[in-house]
Structures are given as C-alpha cells and as structure tokens.
Amino acid sequence: AQKITQTQPGMFVQEKEAVTLDCTYDTSDPSYGLFWYKQPSSGEMIFLIYQGSYDQQNATEGRYSLNFQKARKSANLVISASQLGDSAMYFCAMRETGTGNQFYFGTGTSLTVIP
Amino acid sequence: DTAVSQTPKYLVTQMGNDKSIKCEQNLGHDTMYWYKQDSKKFLKIMFSYNNKELIINETVPNRFSPKSPDKAHLNLHINSLELGDSAVYFCASSQRTGGGSYEQYFGPGTRLTVT
C-alpha cells in the first residue's frame, strides 16, 4: 500500500484565493511526522510545514496551514491568499518513528496560480 | 551559507561511463540521503546513511554506491551509466536523533543526462 497518497496531479487557483492540496497517509505507527515541501520550476525542494502525530493543534506557517485529521489519516495543505509565486509542485511526506525515521514522499500535486 | 550543497549542478555523460556527485551539509545533521527524481517528478529514495547504518533501497541497482568520507559528506558513485539513469539527483540531510521534527533539507539537485 502507498504510504502517502496525493490524488490531485494538477490544481488551478485564482490569485488571492485559498486552495487545499490533499494528502492521505497510511501508517500503524503511533508516532510519526507529516511534512509538506514545495518544488518551484527552478527545481529546489523547500520545506514548508510540519505536523507531529501528537500535536493537538494544526500547524501554521504564514500563509500555509496543515489541516490534520488524524482519524481520517489526512494532512491537507491549505494555502491562503494564493500568489503567482506559489505555482509549483507540492509534495506531502511522512516520517515514521518506528522505521528509524524513514521518510516517504507522495507523487506530488502541480499547483498553478492564475492571475 | 548554503546548508546542503551538491556538485556538479549539471552532468552530461555517455553511456558506460563512471561518474560521481558530491554532497556536503553544514547543518551538523547525523543522517544524509540520496533521492532520484524522474521526469514525472516522482521522488524515490535511494539511500539513507548515518555513521552507524546504511539503508539501501532494494530497487537501486548495485551500480550506485554511496560513499561517506565523514559525517558532513555523502557522495554518490555511479558505474556503467545507462540511459535510464538520466534524472535529477537530490542529496538531503536531517537530524534523526534527539527529538524534533527531523525535517529533511535538500540540496539544489544534480541534473544527470546520459547520452
């Protein structure tokens, strides 16, 4: 089974609107971490936000927030007030403590912000 | 200061050649990784390595070998290059012990083209 599933290969959003990128995960480990990374067309991988499995509140970093629904095993990224510079590939990832902190990445979602 | 650096950024070579990609991190992290990103942007972990343990993805051909002269460096050697090895290779590092989120920091990537 896939550890990380991103079902949206491509998304479009109007500038200044909010957008949600979906991510579901699969683990039986009670201790894990969830991450989102951004990869712009220039190619570098940029860490955006982190959510720990025991964190009670949803993580937020500026315009990024992580909608963590533990029972549904989902960790959606919400980008508020989209900007043209948000156009990029977005990867969801998970770290499992029980496997020695191994990382698993999803297949990515390509986000295009329309002016 | 660059946290994770890779050289070269671009590498064009012919089939059958042997090549190396160098990676250095100045974050003091205990673990380093190599990823391959194919043309569809899928990220595949190849190796993770700290000073105690090398974990090899079983699907990686043995033509690929990581070599770590010290904790801050993890180089990737590739023997007998094949056309299918053309991809972007990312080095990353993280701190896998001591608590915290353990997010991975990525290098800028090396675009390898085999002709």
gemmi code that builds the backbone of each chain (N, CA, C; Angstrom):
import gemmi

chains = {
    "A": [
        ("ALA", (0.844, -1.195, 0.000), (0.000, 0.000, 0.000), (0.880, 1.245, 0.000)),
        ("GLN", (0.379, 2.273, -0.632), (1.112, 3.536, -0.667), (1.118, 4.140, 0.723)),
        ("LYS", (2.260, 4.635, 1.137), (2.342, 5.298, 2.433), (1.732, 6.693, 2.366)),
        ("ILE", (1.950, 7.383, 1.247), (1.439, 8.744, 1.063), (0.698, 8.792, -0.262)),
        ("THR", (-0.503, 9.307, -0.253), (-1.306, 9.421, -1.465), (-1.701, 10.871, -1.701)),
        ("GLN", (-1.347, 11.356, -2.869), (-1.795, 12.680, -3.294), (-2.604, 12.449, -4.569)),
        ("THR", (-3.890, 12.687, -4.494), (-4.795, 12.291, -5.574), (-4.981, 13.369, -6.637)),
        ("GLN", (-4.433, 14.545, -6.403), (-4.612, 15.658, -7.339), (-3.311, 15.888, -8.104)),
        ("PRO", (-3.199, 15.375, -9.313), (-1.959, 15.610, -10.056), (-1.772, 17.082, -10.407)),
        ("GLY", (-2.893, 17.785, -10.665), (-2.796, 19.192, -11.025), (-3.962, 19.969, -10.444)),
        ("MET", (-3.650, 21.193, -9.996), (-4.681, 22.071, -9.430), (-4.483, 23.475, -9.968)),
        ("PHE", (-5.603, 24.196, -10.107), (-5.556, 25.593, -10.513), (-6.269, 26.426, -9.453)),
        ("VAL", (-5.744, 27.600, -9.207), (-6.394, 28.502, -8.254), (-6.228, 29.936, -8.742)),
        ("GLN", (-7.232, 30.735, -8.506), (-7.155, 32.152, -8.854), (-6.291, 32.865, -7.827)),
        ("GLU", (-5.515, 33.791, -8.316), (-4.691, 34.609, -7.414), (-5.568, 35.199, -6.311)),
        ("LYS", (-5.045, 35.206, -5.101), (-5.671, 35.742, -3.892), (-6.713, 34.806, -3.278)),
        ("GLU", (-7.035, 33.723, -3.957), (-7.948, 32.742, -3.380), (-7.174, 31.729, -2.535)),
        ("ALA", (-7.914, 30.985, -1.719), (-7.303, 29.903, -0.946), (-7.415, 28.591, -1.727)),
        ("VAL", (-6.490, 27.682, -1.470), (-6.506, 26.384, -2.143), (-6.085, 25.305, -1.149)),
        ("THR", (-6.700, 24.131, -1.299), (-6.364, 22.989, -0.449), (-5.780, 21.877, -1.295)),
        ("LEU", (-4.617, 21.407, -0.898), (-3.963, 20.278, -1.561), (-4.109, 19.065, -0.660)),
        ("ASP", (-4.622, 17.979, -1.238), (-4.967, 16.816, -0.433), (-3.787, 15.873, -0.232)),
        ("CYS", (-3.786, 15.246, 0.935), (-2.777, 14.243, 1.252), (-3.368, 13.265, 2.247)),
        ("THR", (-3.319, 11.996, 1.941), (-3.666, 10.975, 2.925), (-2.452, 10.076, 3.131)),
        ("TYR", (-2.401, 9.484, 4.307), (-1.239, 8.679, 4.661), (-1.676, 7.362, 5.277)),
        ("ASP", (-0.755, 6.443, 5.306), (-1.047, 5.117, 5.829), (0.085, 4.694, 6.756)),
        ("THR", (-0.242, 4.534, 8.012), (0.740, 4.053, 8.973), (0.037, 3.451, 10.165)),
        ("SER", (0.681, 2.491, 10.796), (0.190, 1.943, 12.063), (1.075, 2.402, 13.215)),
        ("ASP", (2.081, 3.188, 12.892), (2.992, 3.725, 13.895), (2.281, 4.862, 14.635)),
        ("PRO", (2.228, 4.845, 15.967), (1.555, 5.932, 16.682), (2.352, 7.241, 16.660)),
        ("SER", (3.642, 7.144, 16.369), (4.492, 8.323, 16.347), (5.013, 8.560, 14.936)),
        ("TYR", (4.616, 9.677, 14.371), (5.041, 9.989, 13.011), (4.981, 11.503, 12.802)),
        ("GLY", (5.579, 11.932, 11.731), (5.540, 13.346, 11.375), (5.082, 13.500, 9.940)),
        ("LEU", (4.424, 14.601, 9.675), (3.920, 14.888, 8.334), (4.505, 16.212, 7.856)),
        ("PHE", (4.888, 16.260, 6.609), (5.597, 17.408, 6.058), (5.014, 17.772, 4.697)),
        ("TRP", (5.168, 19.039, 4.363), (4.911, 19.493, 3.010), (6.153, 20.210, 2.497)),
        ("TYR", (6.455, 19.897, 1.230), (7.580, 20.532, 0.551), (7.062, 21.166, -0.733)),
        ("LYS", (7.718, 22.248, -1.130), (7.401, 22.957, -2.374), (8.588, 22.826, -3.325)),
        ("GLN", (8.288, 22.528, -4.578), (9.348, 22.486, -5.590), (8.970, 23.405, -6.745)),
        ("PRO", (9.501, 24.622, -6.770), (9.219, 25.525, -7.889), (9.914, 25.039, -9.159)),
        ("SER", (9.661, 25.730, -10.255), (10.227, 25.309, -11.538), (11.747, 25.360, -11.536)),
        ("SER", (12.319, 26.125, -10.625), (13.783, 26.187, -10.530), (14.376, 24.902, -9.960)),
        ("GLY", (13.538, 24.063, -9.365), (13.977, 22.719, -9.008), (14.298, 22.425, -7.562)),
        ("GLU", (14.553, 23.447, -6.752), (14.932, 23.137, -5.376), (13.735, 22.673, -4.564)),
        ("MET", (13.988, 21.906, -3.537), (12.944, 21.409, -2.637), (12.962, 22.266, -1.378)),
        ("ILE", (11.813, 22.867, -1.083), (11.723, 23.811, 0.028), (10.776, 23.254, 1.074)),
        ("PHE", (11.245, 23.106, 2.298), (10.416, 22.644, 3.407), (9.430, 23.755, 3.778)),
        ("LEU", (8.141, 23.398, 3.902), (7.109, 24.390, 4.201), (6.578, 24.292, 5.623)),
        ("ILE", (6.178, 23.079, 6.018), (5.418, 22.975, 7.263), (5.489, 21.548, 7.784)),
        ("TYR", (5.373, 21.429, 9.109), (5.479, 20.131, 9.788), (4.346, 19.977, 10.791)),
        ("GLN", (3.835, 18.737, 10.883), (2.825, 18.395, 11.881), (3.221, 17.088, 12.545)),
        ("GLY", (3.323, 17.069, 13.844), (3.620, 15.842, 14.565), (2.339, 15.100, 14.902)),
        ("SER", (2.424, 13.788, 15.009), (1.214, 12.989, 15.215), (0.568, 13.264, 16.573)),
        ("TYR", (1.344, 13.765, 17.509), (0.787, 14.040, 18.841), (0.399, 15.498, 19.017)),
        ("ASP", (0.634, 16.295, 17.980), (0.284, 17.713, 18.097), (-1.229, 17.871, 18.108)),
        ("GLN", (-1.722, 18.626, 19.068), (-3.164, 18.808, 19.207), (-3.711, 19.851, 18.243)),
        ("GLN", (-2.873, 20.832, 17.935), (-3.342, 21.909, 17.067), (-2.748, 21.758, 15.666)),
        ("ASN", (-3.489, 22.247, 14.698), (-2.993, 22.250, 13.330), (-1.819, 23.212, 13.196)),
        ("ALA", (-0.802, 22.774, 12.438), (0.368, 23.618, 12.245), (0.051, 24.762, 11.288)),
        ("THR", (0.658, 25.901, 11.551), (0.538, 27.035, 10.641), (1.912, 27.687, 10.477)),
        ("GLU", (2.181, 28.145, 9.254), (3.410, 28.880, 8.953), (3.052, 29.946, 7.934)),
        ("GLY", (2.790, 31.146, 8.414), (2.424, 32.219, 7.500), (1.136, 31.895, 6.764)),
        ("ARG", (1.203, 31.866, 5.441), (0.002, 31.586, 4.643), (-0.283, 30.087, 4.505)),
        ("TYR", (0.599, 29.263, 5.066), (0.417, 27.813, 4.982), (-0.175, 27.286, 6.291)),
        ("SER", (-1.139, 26.404, 6.154), (-1.632, 25.689, 7.323), (-1.861, 24.243, 6.933)),
        ("LEU", (-1.731, 23.387, 7.916), (-1.898, 21.961, 7.672), (-3.167, 21.517, 8.378)),
        ("ASN", (-4.121, 21.045, 7.627), (-5.391, 20.564, 8.174), (-5.225, 19.089, 8.507)),
        ("PHE", (-4.927, 18.823, 9.773), (-4.588, 17.480, 10.240), (-5.833, 16.812, 10.808)),
        ("GLN", (-6.270, 15.740, 10.146), (-7.416, 14.974, 10.622), (-6.920, 13.554, 10.851)),
        ("LYS", (-6.560, 13.293, 12.111), (-5.854, 12.064, 12.458), (-6.693, 10.827, 12.202)),
        ("ALA", (-7.959, 10.868, 12.554), (-8.814, 9.692, 12.391), (-8.996, 9.348, 10.921)),
        ("ARG", (-8.974, 10.354, 10.079), (-9.128, 10.130, 8.642), (-7.783, 9.954, 7.954)),
        ("LYS", (-6.707, 10.092, 8.727), (-5.349, 9.979, 8.192), (-5.165, 10.906, 6.994)),
        ("SER", (-5.534, 12.145, 7.222), (-5.318, 13.131, 6.172), (-4.541, 14.317, 6.713)),
        ("ALA", (-3.768, 14.923, 5.841), (-2.888, 16.036, 6.219), (-2.872, 17.032, 5.065)),
        ("ASN", (-3.975, 17.678, 4.854), (-4.107, 18.574, 3.700), (-3.399, 19.899, 3.944)),
        ("LEU", (-2.792, 20.412, 2.901), (-2.135, 21.723, 2.962), (-3.101, 22.782, 2.459)),
        ("VAL", (-3.268, 23.822, 3.237), (-4.099, 24.949, 2.840), (-3.190, 26.153, 2.619)),
        ("ILE", (-3.272, 26.716, 1.434), (-2.533, 27.940, 1.127), (-3.557, 29.055, 1.014)),
        ("SER", (-3.428, 30.065, 1.847), (-4.378, 31.173, 1.797), (-3.811, 32.283, 0.917)),
        ("ALA", (-4.706, 33.084, 0.352), (-4.317, 34.252, -0.435), (-3.215, 33.905, -1.434)),
        ("SER", (-3.523, 33.002, -2.350), (-2.517, 32.486, -3.300), (-1.829, 33.611, -4.062)),
        ("GLN", (-0.559, 33.394, -4.297), (0.250, 34.342, -5.069), (0.828, 33.623, -6.283)),
        ("LEU", (1.212, 34.401, -7.289), (1.758, 33.794, -8.507), (2.979, 32.934, -8.180)),
        ("GLY", (3.741, 33.349, -7.195), (4.933, 32.601, -6.811), (4.635, 31.281, -6.128)),
        ("ASP", (3.377, 31.010, -5.842), (3.002, 29.719, -5.254), (2.906, 28.628, -6.308)),
        ("SER", (2.929, 28.997, -7.578), (2.890, 27.991, -8.645), (4.113, 27.100, -8.536)),
        ("ALA", (3.882, 25.812, -8.340), (4.978, 24.874, -8.070), (4.393, 23.478, -7.904)),
        ("MET", (5.297, 22.499, -7.750), (4.905, 21.155, -7.323), (4.934, 21.130, -5.801)),
        ("TYR", (3.972, 20.446, -5.208), (3.901, 20.325, -3.764), (3.891, 18.846, -3.399)),
        ("PHE", (4.796, 18.496, -2.496), (4.929, 17.109, -2.068), (4.572, 16.974, -0.598)),
        ("CYS", (3.751, 15.983, -0.326), (3.445, 15.593, 1.039), (4.404, 14.458, 1.419)),
        ("ALA", (4.843, 14.438, 2.660), (5.780, 13.396, 3.096), (5.475, 12.995, 4.530)),
        ("MET", (5.888, 11.801, 4.875), (5.689, 11.292, 6.229), (6.981, 10.654, 6.732)),
        ("ARG", (7.226, 10.855, 8.004), (8.339, 10.190, 8.692), (7.737, 9.289, 9.752)),
        ("GLU", (8.144, 8.015, 9.741), (7.674, 7.062, 10.738), (8.779, 6.816, 11.755)),
        ("THR", (8.461, 7.028, 13.010), (9.469, 6.817, 14.048), (9.851, 5.348, 14.151)),
        ("GLY", (8.859, 4.471, 13.998), (9.096, 3.038, 14.175), (10.005, 2.417, 13.136)),
        ("THR", (10.162, 3.082, 12.000), (11.045, 2.551, 10.960), (12.362, 3.307, 10.956)),
        ("GLY", (12.758, 3.798, 12.122), (14.017, 4.530, 12.194), (13.947, 5.880, 11.519)),
        ("ASN", (12.770, 6.483, 11.572), (12.576, 7.807, 10.981), (12.765, 7.816, 9.473)),
        ("GLN", (12.308, 6.771, 8.815), (12.325, 6.743, 7.355), (11.295, 7.723, 6.811)),
        ("PHE", (11.633, 8.331, 5.687), (10.751, 9.282, 5.015), (10.073, 8.627, 3.822)),
        ("TYR", (8.808, 9.022, 3.609), (8.060, 8.568, 2.439), (7.429, 9.788, 1.786)),
        ("PHE", (7.569, 9.908, 0.476), (7.027, 11.041, -0.256), (5.862, 10.623, -1.130)),
        ("GLY", (4.908, 11.539, -1.308), (3.843, 11.340, -2.257), (4.301, 11.683, -3.667)),
        ("THR", (3.400, 11.543, -4.610), (3.726, 11.764, -6.015), (3.627, 13.219, -6.431)),
        ("GLY", (3.131, 14.049, -5.553), (3.127, 15.478, -5.823), (1.857, 15.983, -6.474)),
        ("THR", (1.596, 17.266, -6.260), (0.492, 17.992, -6.899), (1.073, 19.242, -7.532)),
        ("SER", (0.772, 19.446, -8.809), (1.235, 20.641, -9.501), (0.186, 21.741, -9.345)),
        ("LEU", (0.560, 22.830, -8.701), (-0.356, 23.942, -8.486), (-0.012, 25.078, -9.433)),
        ("THR", (-1.031, 25.576, -10.115), (-0.861, 26.743, -10.978), (-1.772, 27.848, -10.463)),
        ("VAL", (-1.182, 29.002, -10.203), (-1.945, 30.158, -9.755), (-2.214, 31.041, -10.969)),
        ("ILE", (-3.470, 31.325, -11.196), (-3.892, 32.090, -12.378), (-4.091, 33.556, -11.990)),
        ("PRO", (-3.490, 34.467, -12.757), (-3.645, 35.890, -12.404), (-5.072, 36.385, -12.648)),
    ],
    "B": [
        ("ASP", (24.880, 31.275, 3.945), (25.583, 29.991, 3.920), (24.681, 28.902, 3.349)),
        ("THR", (25.214, 28.110, 2.419), (24.447, 27.029, 1.834), (24.393, 25.878, 2.822)),
        ("ALA", (23.168, 25.367, 3.096), (23.031, 24.315, 4.086), (23.446, 22.964, 3.515)),
        ("VAL", (22.888, 22.633, 2.347), (23.221, 21.387, 1.663), (23.641, 21.753, 0.239)),
        ("SER", (24.845, 21.392, -0.107), (25.347, 21.731, -1.440), (25.686, 20.463, -2.215)),
        ("GLN", (25.537, 20.563, -3.515), (25.846, 19.443, -4.409), (26.657, 19.952, -5.571)),
        ("THR", (27.572, 19.137, -6.022), (28.298, 19.441, -7.251), (28.468, 18.165, -8.064)),
        ("PRO", (28.361, 18.271, -9.378), (28.008, 19.464, -10.147), (26.504, 19.679, -10.192)),
        ("LYS", (26.070, 20.785, -10.712), (24.638, 21.037, -10.869), (24.114, 20.339, -12.122)),
        ("TYR", (24.946, 20.288, -13.146), (24.593, 19.588, -14.372), (25.722, 18.611, -14.715)),
        ("LEU", (25.316, 17.453, -15.224), (26.308, 16.436, -15.593), (25.812, 15.733, -16.839)),
        ("VAL", (26.553, 15.877, -17.919), (26.208, 15.216, -19.171), (27.333, 14.246, -19.486)),
        ("THR", (26.971, 12.994, -19.745), (27.990, 11.981, -19.950), (27.454, 10.892, -20.862)),
        ("GLN", (28.327, 10.032, -21.289), (27.926, 8.968, -22.210), (27.674, 7.663, -21.475)),
        ("MET", (26.888, 6.843, -22.085), (26.619, 5.507, -21.559), (27.925, 4.770, -21.298)),
        ("GLY", (27.932, 4.032, -20.209), (29.097, 3.226, -19.878), (30.116, 3.915, -19.008)),
        ("ASN", (30.035, 5.244, -18.920), (30.991, 5.977, -18.082), (30.671, 5.805, -16.602)),
        ("ASP", (31.662, 6.139, -15.777), (31.504, 6.174, -14.322), (31.579, 7.621, -13.873)),
        ("LYS", (30.666, 8.018, -13.005), (30.632, 9.411, -12.547), (30.321, 9.478, -11.061)),
        ("SER", (30.645, 10.621, -10.475), (30.341, 10.866, -9.061), (29.658, 12.204, -8.889)),
        ("ILE", (28.783, 12.260, -7.903), (28.148, 13.509, -7.487), (28.506, 13.702, -6.020)),
        ("LYS", (28.924, 14.920, -5.704), (29.335, 15.192, -4.330), (28.251, 15.939, -3.572)),
        ("CYS", (28.173, 15.681, -2.290), (27.205, 16.362, -1.431), (27.852, 16.690, -0.097)),
        ("GLU", (27.572, 17.896, 0.356), (28.086, 18.337, 1.650), (26.992, 19.074, 2.396)),
        ("GLN", (26.895, 18.832, 3.699), (25.953, 19.588, 4.528), (26.692, 20.200, 5.710)),
        ("ASN", (26.309, 21.437, 6.021), (26.949, 22.147, 7.138), (25.971, 22.396, 8.269)),
        ("LEU", (24.956, 21.531, 8.357), (23.916, 21.682, 9.376), (24.196, 20.856, 10.629)),
        ("GLY", (25.240, 20.065, 10.599), (25.544, 19.208, 11.735), (24.585, 18.033, 11.873)),
        ("HIS", (23.876, 17.708, 10.811), (22.920, 16.608, 10.856), (23.639, 15.258, 10.899)),
        ("ASP", (22.906, 14.264, 11.424), (23.548, 12.945, 11.558), (23.205, 11.989, 10.427)),
        ("THR", (22.280, 12.379, 9.563), (21.852, 11.465, 8.510), (21.786, 12.188, 7.177)),
        ("MET", (22.225, 11.500, 6.141), (22.161, 12.058, 4.792), (21.481, 11.063, 3.861)),
        ("TYR", (20.945, 11.572, 2.779), (20.126, 10.774, 1.878), (20.474, 11.106, 0.429)),
        ("TRP", (20.168, 10.149, -0.434), (20.147, 10.406, -1.864), (18.788, 10.003, -2.413)),
        ("TYR", (18.236, 10.927, -3.234), (16.968, 10.692, -3.904), (17.180, 10.810, -5.411)),
        ("LYS", (16.344, 10.072, -6.151), (16.286, 10.219, -7.604), (14.904, 10.746, -7.953)),
        ("GLN", (14.867, 11.807, -8.759), (13.582, 12.331, -9.232), (13.517, 12.147, -10.738)),
        ("ASP", (12.536, 11.375, -11.174), (12.435, 11.083, -12.606), (11.690, 12.204, -13.338)),
        ("SER", (11.468, 11.980, -14.617), (10.867, 13.026, -15.459), (9.432, 13.345, -15.060)),
        ("LYS", (8.790, 12.419, -14.356), (7.423, 12.666, -13.881), (7.414, 13.262, -12.481)),
        ("LYS", (8.553, 13.655, -12.012), (8.712, 14.326, -10.720), (8.559, 13.382, -9.529)),
        ("PHE", (8.510, 12.076, -9.777), (8.397, 11.151, -8.665), (9.721, 11.057, -7.943)),
        ("LEU", (9.684, 11.225, -6.608), (10.886, 11.177, -5.785), (11.062, 9.782, -5.218)),
        ("LYS", (12.199, 9.207, -5.477), (12.465, 7.850, -4.983), (13.707, 7.888, -4.107)),
        ("ILE", (13.562, 7.406, -2.875), (14.737, 7.388, -2.009), (15.663, 6.253, -2.440)),
        ("MET", (16.942, 6.568, -2.501), (17.922, 5.571, -2.916), (18.677, 5.037, -1.704)),
        ("PHE", (19.165, 5.942, -0.884), (19.956, 5.563, 0.289), (19.659, 6.526, 1.427)),
        ("SER", (19.769, 5.996, 2.642), (19.912, 6.875, 3.787), (21.110, 6.362, 4.566)),
        ("TYR", (21.869, 7.291, 5.140), (23.135, 6.895, 5.753), (23.457, 7.783, 6.941)),
        ("ASN", (23.765, 7.137, 8.068), (24.431, 7.855, 9.152), (25.653, 7.052, 9.528)),
        ("ASN", (26.331, 7.502, 10.559), (27.628, 6.878, 10.815), (27.508, 5.459, 11.356)),
        ("LYS", (26.281, 5.016, 11.532), (26.095, 3.665, 12.041), (25.424, 2.734, 11.031)),
        ("GLU", (24.694, 3.321, 10.118), (23.808, 2.472, 9.333), (23.618, 2.989, 7.925)),
        ("LEU", (23.771, 2.091, 6.961), (23.437, 2.412, 5.585), (22.186, 1.632, 5.223)),
        ("ILE", (21.179, 2.344, 4.814), (19.947, 1.685, 4.384), (19.820, 1.876, 2.884)),
        ("ILE", (19.752, 0.774, 2.190), (19.707, 0.823, 0.739), (18.317, 0.432, 0.278)),
        ("ASN", (17.762, 1.221, -0.609), (16.519, 0.833, -1.236), (16.821, -0.355, -2.140)),
        ("GLU", (16.128, -1.447, -1.914), (16.455, -2.698, -2.603), (16.271, -2.613, -4.118)),
        ("THR", (15.543, -1.601, -4.578), (15.344, -1.486, -6.020), (16.487, -0.735, -6.714)),
        ("VAL", (17.410, -0.221, -5.946), (18.524, 0.535, -6.543), (19.578, -0.430, -7.075)),
        ("PRO", (19.955, -0.289, -8.337), (20.986, -1.179, -8.896), (22.308, -1.021, -8.155)),
        ("ASN", (23.075, -2.099, -8.083), (24.335, -2.028, -7.343), (25.404, -1.238, -8.088)),
        ("ARG", (25.067, -0.688, -9.240), (25.961, 0.253, -9.927), (26.032, 1.581, -9.162)),
        ("PHE", (25.071, 1.789, -8.292), (25.034, 3.012, -7.489), (25.601, 2.708, -6.114)),
        ("SER", (26.500, 3.532, -5.647), (27.054, 3.306, -4.318), (27.324, 4.641, -3.623)),
        ("PRO", (26.895, 4.746, -2.380), (27.193, 5.952, -1.609), (28.534, 5.792, -0.908)),
        ("LYS", (29.236, 6.912, -0.789), (30.499, 6.866, -0.071), (30.569, 8.091, 0.832)),
        ("SER", (30.831, 7.858, 2.096), (30.835, 8.940, 3.080), (32.199, 9.054, 3.728)),
        ("PRO", (32.990, 10.050, 3.312), (34.305, 10.230, 3.938), (34.201, 10.735, 5.374)),
        ("ASP", (33.134, 11.446, 5.663), (32.890, 11.932, 7.030), (31.423, 12.284, 7.164)),
        ("LYS", (31.059, 12.695, 8.364), (29.654, 12.913, 8.692), (28.990, 13.988, 7.830)),
        ("ALA", (29.759, 14.923, 7.310), (29.187, 16.041, 6.565), (29.113, 15.787, 5.067)),
        ("HIS", (29.616, 14.671, 4.612), (29.674, 14.406, 3.172), (29.095, 13.040, 2.835)),
        ("LEU", (28.321, 13.009, 1.763), (27.853, 11.726, 1.230), (27.848, 11.838, -0.283)),
        ("ASN", (28.811, 11.171, -0.901), (28.939, 11.225, -2.343), (28.244, 10.028, -2.979)),
        ("LEU", (27.844, 10.225, -4.215), (27.150, 9.161, -4.947), (28.002, 8.769, -6.152)),
        ("HIS", (28.403, 7.500, -6.195), (29.164, 6.984, -7.335), (28.254, 6.134, -8.194)),
        ("ILE", (28.364, 6.341, -9.481), (27.544, 5.571, -10.411), (28.469, 4.942, -11.449)),
        ("ASN", (28.432, 3.637, -11.541), (29.254, 2.919, -12.521), (28.420, 2.540, -13.737)),
        ("SER", (29.093, 2.441, -14.864), (28.456, 1.933, -16.096), (27.109, 2.593, -16.344)),
        ("LEU", (27.136, 3.893, -16.502), (25.895, 4.665, -16.637), (25.040, 4.176, -17.788)),
        ("GLU", (23.728, 4.186, -17.556), (22.750, 3.770, -18.551), (21.811, 4.940, -18.854)),
        ("LEU", (21.116, 4.835, -20.015), (20.205, 5.921, -20.391), (19.160, 6.172, -19.313)),
        ("GLY", (18.677, 5.103, -18.691), (17.640, 5.218, -17.669), (18.091, 5.887, -16.387)),
        ("ASP", (19.385, 6.141, -16.279), (19.884, 6.836, -15.094), (19.689, 8.343, -15.208)),
        ("SER", (19.300, 8.808, -16.379), (19.056, 10.238, -16.563), (17.925, 10.682, -15.639)),
        ("ALA", (18.197, 11.657, -14.816), (17.237, 12.122, -13.809), (17.875, 13.279, -13.055)),
        ("VAL", (17.115, 13.800, -12.091), (17.687, 14.768, -11.152), (17.946, 14.026, -9.843)),
        ("TYR", (19.136, 14.162, -9.327), (19.526, 13.500, -8.082), (19.638, 14.557, -6.989)),
        ("PHE", (18.928, 14.282, -5.899), (18.946, 15.204, -4.763), (19.634, 14.561, -3.578)),
        ("CYS", (20.472, 15.339, -2.946), (21.020, 14.986, -1.659), (20.190, 15.705, -0.601)),
        ("ALA", (20.028, 15.090, 0.555), (19.297, 15.722, 1.649), (19.938, 15.321, 2.964)),
        ("SER", (19.639, 16.089, 3.995), (20.128, 15.720, 5.323), (19.060, 16.011, 6.357)),
        ("SER", (19.139, 15.306, 7.469), (18.238, 15.569, 8.594), (18.900, 15.084, 9.873)),
        ("GLN", (18.331, 15.493, 10.973), (18.785, 15.025, 12.276), (17.791, 13.974, 12.729)),
        ("ARG", (18.243, 12.711, 12.814), (17.305, 11.629, 13.107), (17.297, 11.198, 14.561)),
        ("THR", (18.036, 11.907, 15.390), (18.006, 11.585, 16.815), (17.889, 12.872, 17.614)),
        ("GLY", (17.463, 12.746, 18.860), (17.463, 13.900, 19.751), (16.166, 14.666, 19.816)),
        ("GLY", (15.139, 14.176, 19.160), (13.860, 14.873, 19.223), (13.743, 15.938, 18.155)),
        ("GLY", (12.547, 16.419, 17.966), (12.338, 17.455, 16.957), (11.570, 16.909, 15.773)),
        ("SER", (11.420, 17.732, 14.769), (10.606, 17.338, 13.632), (11.372, 16.503, 12.607)),
        ("TYR", (12.683, 16.603, 12.614), (13.527, 15.808, 11.710), (13.279, 16.108, 10.236)),
        ("GLU", (12.870, 17.329, 9.926), (12.640, 17.615, 8.502), (13.933, 17.480, 7.726)),
        ("GLN", (13.779, 17.120, 6.471), (14.937, 16.967, 5.599), (15.196, 18.277, 4.862)),
        ("TYR", (16.446, 18.605, 4.756), (16.864, 19.762, 3.971), (17.553, 19.243, 2.717)),
        ("PHE", (17.128, 19.793, 1.593), (17.587, 19.278, 0.311), (18.656, 20.175, -0.315)),
        ("GLY", (19.532, 19.540, -1.055), (20.456, 20.266, -1.906), (19.743, 20.747, -3.155)),
        ("PRO", (20.435, 21.486, -4.010), (19.807, 22.068, -5.195), (19.545, 21.067, -6.310)),
        ("GLY", (20.084, 19.861, -6.192), (19.866, 18.846, -7.216), (20.968, 18.832, -8.257)),
        ("THR", (21.200, 17.666, -8.835), (22.135, 17.493, -9.949), (21.374, 16.851, -11.095)),
        ("ARG", (21.321, 17.565, -12.205), (20.620, 17.016, -13.370), (21.618, 16.197, -14.172)),
        ("LEU", (21.402, 14.884, -14.178), (22.270, 13.961, -14.906), (21.614, 13.574, -16.222)),
        ("THR", (22.341, 13.758, -17.295), (21.866, 13.358, -18.612), (22.854, 12.362, -19.194)),
        ("VAL", (22.354, 11.187, -19.524), (23.202, 10.148, -20.111), (22.850, 10.013, -21.589)),
        ("THR", (23.843, 10.168, -22.431), (23.591, 10.118, -23.882), (24.182, 8.851, -24.507)),
    ],
}
model = gemmi.Model(1)
for chain_id, residues in chains.items():
    chain = gemmi.Chain(chain_id)
    for i, (resn, *xyz) in enumerate(residues, 1):
        res = gemmi.Residue()
        res.name, res.seqid = resn, gemmi.SeqId(i, " ")
        for name, pos in zip(("N", "CA", "C"), xyz):
            atom = gemmi.Atom()
            atom.name, atom.element = name, gemmi.Element(name[0])
            atom.pos, atom.b_iso = gemmi.Position(*pos), 0.0
            res.add_atom(atom)
        chain.add_residue(res)
    model.add_chain(chain)
structure = gemmi.Structure()
structure.add_model(model)
structure.setup_entities()
